[in-house]
Amino acid sequence: MAYHKKEEFDQGITDSLIVNYSNILNQLGEDPIREGLLKTPERMAKAMQFMTQGYQLNALDILNSAKFKEDVSEMVIVKDIELYSMCEHHLLPFFGKAHIAYVPNGYITGLSKLARVVDVYARRLQVQERLTTQVLAAIRESLNPLGVAVVIEAKHLCMMMRGVEKQNSVTTTSAFDGELLNNHVTRNEFLKLISSKLS
């Protein structure tokens, strides 16, 4: 029996992308109907839809779906959230991890929702700088916390496999708001905690 993986994609978009990717392969000097490439345009079409699925998602809906009234004001940190995105300048991947903190102001959200918000914005054509501020803005708008911080560390294939070809460079971006911007003690605590191993 043949193996069939169940995935859901818009068939009209998939068909259009298949034609476009076949043309790209042809223009690069390849034969898109040779055995090894026969299904490549379809795979590329589905992969690109998967990697840009964030356009179909709403970060506020995700955060608000698990928003709970809670009388706590201690900093909440979720660190080392894996992320994979696509540089909008070269359509090459960048990947790394995000660290998020917020100081509740009457409401908390499910911890997994913070990771999902990262995916909402990472699964788009992106630049790391904008990704960082978009994650912060969504948390601020949904939870209205006393403070919020987002730090992202990533490696960019557009720097590693082309251009300057620097293999070991890591790009770090950060965004801070409220207590995590104005209170040096709170901000330093966050930065210390995301850089340390607790176990």
C-alpha positions as a printed Julia matrix, in Angstrom:
199×3 Matrix{Float64}:
  0.0    0.0     0.0
  1.36   3.45   -0.91
  2.25   5.9     1.85
  0.06   9.0     1.93
  0.88  11.89    4.25
 -2.2   13.95    5.08
 -1.57  17.67    4.72
 -4.0   20.46    4.0
 -3.08  23.15    1.52
 -5.05  25.47   -0.72
 -5.1   23.54   -4.0
 -5.4   26.65   -6.17
 -2.34  28.24   -4.55
 -0.47  24.94   -4.7
 -1.17  24.5    -8.42
 -0.06  28.05   -9.2
  3.15  27.69   -7.19
  3.93  24.37   -8.89
  3.91  26.11  -12.27
  6.1   28.92  -10.96
  8.63  26.61   -9.31
  8.8   24.44  -12.44
  9.63  27.58  -14.42
 12.3   28.56  -11.88
 13.96  25.15  -12.13
 13.87  25.37  -15.91
 15.36  28.87  -15.9
 18.16  27.69  -13.6
 19.14  25.16  -16.26
 17.48  22.1   -14.74
 14.99  19.69  -16.21
 11.91  19.82  -13.94
 10.56  16.57  -15.37
 13.6   14.4   -14.69
 13.02  11.73  -12.03
 14.77  13.45   -9.15
 12.94  16.74   -9.7
  9.56  15.46  -10.85
  7.8   16.17   -7.54
 10.09  18.99   -6.41
  7.84  21.87   -7.56
  4.93  20.38   -5.59
  7.12  19.84   -2.53
  8.4   23.41   -2.78
  4.85  24.74   -3.16
  3.7   22.94   -0.02
  6.85  23.76    1.94
  6.51  27.47    1.19
  2.87  27.47    2.27
  3.87  25.73    5.51
  6.73  28.15    6.15
  4.48  31.17    5.64
  1.38  29.9     7.46
  1.73  32.73    9.98
 -0.14  35.0     7.59
 -3.26  32.95    8.29
 -2.89  33.13   12.1
 -3.77  35.85   14.61
 -1.49  36.3    17.61
 -4.12  38.11   19.7
 -6.64  35.31   19.18
 -4.04  32.8    20.37
 -3.11  34.77   23.49
 -6.71  35.57   24.37
 -7.79  31.93   23.97
 -5.93  31.12   27.2
 -6.09  34.41   29.1
 -6.7   34.01   32.83
 -7.32  36.53   35.58
 -4.62  36.01   38.18
 -3.4   38.21   41.01
  0.33  37.72   40.49
  3.01  40.25   39.66
  6.16  38.16   39.48
  8.01  37.99   36.19
  7.12  35.09   33.88
  9.9   33.91   31.54
  9.8   31.38   28.72
 13.24  31.01   27.2
 14.9   29.02   24.43
 11.79  28.97   22.21
 12.97  27.5    18.9
 12.13  29.53   15.85
 12.5   29.08   12.12
 11.8   31.9     9.71
 12.54  33.1     6.19
 14.58  36.22    5.45
 12.44  38.4     3.21
 15.49  39.74    1.36
 16.81  36.43   -0.01
 14.11  33.88    0.89
 16.7   31.94    2.86
 16.05  30.61    6.37
 17.16  32.08    9.65
 16.78  30.1    12.84
 17.49  30.38   16.53
 15.68  30.94   19.78
 13.48  33.52   21.43
 13.31  34.48   25.09
 10.15  36.16   26.38
  9.32  37.7    29.74
  6.37  39.65   31.04
  5.29  41.03   34.4
  1.56  40.29   34.83
 -0.91  43.05   35.5
 -3.99  41.06   36.49
 -3.82  38.55   33.62
 -1.61  35.67   32.56
 -1.69  33.49   29.46
 -0.94  29.84   28.8
  2.81  29.32   28.52
  2.5   27.49   25.2
  0.7   30.51   23.76
  3.87  32.57   24.02
  5.69  30.01   21.89
  2.79  29.98   19.43
  2.95  33.76   19.09
  6.6   33.44   18.09
  5.53  30.99   15.36
  2.75  33.3    14.14
  5.3   35.96   13.22
  8.26  33.69   12.43
  6.21  31.76    9.86
  6.17  34.76    7.54
  8.71  36.46    5.31
 10.59  38.38    7.95
 13.47  40.4     9.25
 14.61  39.57   12.76
 14.24  43.14   13.96
 10.55  43.3    13.04
  9.86  39.8    14.35
 11.15  40.86   17.79
  8.93  43.92   18.03
  5.85  42.14   16.66
  6.02  39.48   19.37
  6.37  42.17   22.04
  3.49  44.25   20.65
  1.1   41.28   20.61
  1.82  40.4    24.24
  1.5   44.03   25.29
 -1.83  44.45   23.49
 -3.39  41.22   24.77
 -2.22  41.14   28.4
 -1.44  44.8    29.14
  1.41  43.66   31.4
  3.46  45.89   33.67
  6.42  45.05   31.47
  7.41  42.79   28.59
 10.72  41.81   26.98
 11.67  39.8    23.92
 15.2   38.76   22.97
 15.92  36.75   19.81
 19.22  35.11   18.88
 19.47  33.71   15.36
 21.76  32.53   12.6
 21.0   33.68    9.07
 21.76  31.49    6.07
 21.85  34.6     3.89
 25.06  35.47    5.78
 26.35  31.9     6.11
 25.96  30.29    2.69
 26.19  33.37    0.43
 27.38  36.96    0.64
 29.97  37.37    3.42
 29.84  33.61    4.22
 30.41  34.02    7.96
 29.56  30.73    9.65
 29.73  31.64   13.33
 27.98  34.98   13.56
 24.82  35.23   15.67
 22.41  38.15   15.45
 20.75  39.28   18.68
 17.77  41.64   18.75
 15.83  42.86   21.76
 12.73  44.85   22.6
 11.7   46.04   26.08
  8.63  47.81   27.4
  7.33  49.07   30.73
  9.04  47.69   33.85
 11.42  45.66   31.74
 12.52  48.82   29.96
 12.56  51.31   32.82
 13.48  49.18   35.84
 17.16  48.25   35.55
 16.91  45.63   38.31
 14.04  43.79   36.61
 15.66  44.01   33.18
 19.0   42.74   34.52
 17.26  39.87   36.29
 15.65  38.85   33.0
 18.92  39.06   31.09
 20.74  37.08   33.78
 18.08  34.36   33.86
 17.97  33.82   30.09
 21.75  33.44   29.96
 22.09  31.03   32.88
 21.45  27.33   33.38
 19.26  26.72   36.42
 19.78  22.95   36.58
